Amino acid sequence: MLNIGDTLNIEIKYSDSREKFKCKIVDKRGHQLLIDYPVSEKTGRTAFFLDGTQIKVSFFAKDNAAYMFESEIIGRIKENIPMIIISYPGQDKLIRIQRREFVRIDATVDIAVHPINDEFKPFTTVTVDLSAGGAAIILPPNHNFKPQTQIFCYLVLPLSNGEYNYIKAHSKIIRIIYGTKGTRDKAPIQFIDLKEAQIQQIIRYCFERQLSERKRGM
């Protein structure tokens, strides 16, 4: 599941700062991983950990599922590049990070809305919030939407590494929230029958947004 070149997210286990660090796997040797020197997401500076430091490590697998494991800084070694050695408990000890469909984040994401049976003309808009279970979207003027209307949604999720995830979601309008004082109507929608990989892609986007907002707050 873990491969050379994969990105790891590191957090010091016993720390109040909750600072996050990123690194890459350079080599694997049994129950040890060799990583390049972690870089702080907050400052962009290289971090130096003492041997014996207890850490929590998380990563995204190729299917976009998120996993974590507890580890320890064992030592350091210099071959082609300087590396840190951390313990790895093995694949059977990985903890899958539970899906958080009901945790919504404020997010303005481009979304295209298409009819299933030509009930309306396709339109583009943005979300107001987003979770792995659904979103709230801004509706166009003079719409004729009703609760329970089923639609197709196409979302574009920009990731921190510069890549984009494209999600096609069969969805259902839950209700209409009518605007006041000139504001546009909104509609909470529920995603229907998303594939596991799509759910994990949305969770990853939400997770990265939460980290970004936390960094701004700090």
N, C-alpha and C positions, 0 to 999 in steps of 0.2 A: 504493500500500500504506500509506503514511503519510498521515494526514489531520489537518487542523486540529482541535485538541482532544484528540488522542491523547496518552497518558501515556508519557513516556520515563524510563528508569532510567539514571543516569549514574554512572560510576566514574572517578576520576582515573587515568590510565594508569600513571604512574610514581609510585606511592604505596604505602607499606607499611600504611597504615591500613585500606585496603579499605572505606572509608566509602562508603555508597550515598546517592544523591540522586535525588529525583523532580522532574519538571517536566512542563509541557504545551506542545504545539506551538501557537503563536499565529498563525503565518503561514508560508508557504512561498514562497521566491523563488529559482527556478532551483536551483542547487546549494548553497543556504543555507536553514537552518531558523531561524526566530525563535521563541525559547522564553521563557516567563516565568522568573523567577529560581528556580533549583533550591532545594529544601528538603531538609535532611539527614534521612534516615530515623532516625538515631540521636538527634539532639537536637531535631528539629522546627524548627530555625532556618534562616533564609535563608542561602544560601552565596554567596560572592563569589569568582569565579575571575578570574585575570589573563589578559589577552589572550595568545594563544599556548599556553595550557594544553592539553595533549593529553589527550583523554578517550575512554572506551569507552562506547558508547550501546547499550542493548538495549530491546526492546519486544515486546509481544505483538500480532500481527495479528488481524484479525477472525475468522480460522479457529482462533485460539488457538495457532498456531505461534509460536515465539519466534525473533527475529532480533537480530543485533547488527551494529554498524559502528563503525569508528574515526573520530574527529572531532577538531576543534580549535576552541577559543574564538577567534572572529575579532574580535569587538567587541561593543559594546552600543549600543542605540538607545532613544529614548523617544518614543513616539507617544501612544496612549491610555494605555498602561501601560509601565513600563520593561521592556525585553526584552534578551536576550542573543542574539547571532548565532553560530551554529555551522555548520561545513561539513557538507555531506551528499553522499556519493559517488555517489548514485543507486541506484535499485532493483536494478540488475544487479550492484552491488557488495555487496549485503547478504549476510551470512553466516547461514545457518540454524543455530540451536543444535541440536546433535544430540540425539536422544531418549536418555533415560537410564533405560530400563526396569528395569535391574538395580540401580539405586541406590535402596535402600530407606531410608525414614526412619521413626523411631518416631512413630506418629500414632494418636490415638484418634478415629476417625471413625465416626459413626452409619452402620449398614448394616442393611438388611433382606434376609433370605434367603428365597427362594421356591423351591418344587420345580418341576421341569419336567414331571413326570408324577405329581403327587400322592403322592410317596413319603413326605412328612412335612408337618407343619403349618408354615406360614410363621412366622418368628420374627424379632425384632430383636435386634441385638447391637452390638458395637463392634469395630473393628480394633485390632490390636496394632502393626502396621507396614503400610506402603503403598508401592507403586511403580507405575509405569505398566505393569508386567507382572503384578502380582498383589498379594495382601495376605495377612496372617494374621488370622484372626478367632477370637473366643472362642465356643466351642460351648455350647449349653444343656445342663443336666444330663440324664442318662439318654437321650442321643442315640443314634442307631444309624447314624451316618455311616460310610462306608467310602471308601478311596481310589478315585479315578476317578469318584466320583459327580458328575454335572453339575447345576448349580444356576443360578438367576438371582439376581444381587445388585443392590441399589439403594443407591448411596452418595450422601451429601450432603456436598459439599466447600465449606466457608465460605472466601471469599476476603478479602483484606485491605481491599478497597474496600467491603465490606458485602454483596456479591452472593453468590449460591450457585450452584454447578454441580451438576446432578443427573445421575448416571451410572447407566445400566442396563447391566450387564455379564453376559453369558453366561460362566459360570465353571466351573472343575473343581477338586474337592478333590484336592490332591496327596498328602497323608498326614495322619494323626492324631497329634498330640503329646499324650500322656496327661499329665494334671496330677498333681502330687505334693503331699502334705501339705495336702490340701483345696483346691488350686487347680483351676480349671476346665480342661477339655481345650481345646486350640487346633487350628486347621487352617490350614495354608498353602493358599491357593487361587491358581489361575492364571486370568487373564482370557483369554477366547477371542474372537477376531475383533472386537476393539474397532475402532471407526472412528478415523481419524486425528485428528479433532477431539476425540474423547473422550480419546485418549492425551495430546494436548497440554493438555487441561484438567487431567488428573492431574499431568502434569509441572509445570504452572503452580502447582498447589497445593503440590506438594513443594518447588518452588523458593522459594515464599513462606515456607513453614515453615522451610526452611534459613536464610533471611535473618533470620527472627524469632529463631531459636535462636542465630544468630551474634551478633545484637545483644544478647541477654540475656547471652551469654558475655563480651562486651566490657564 
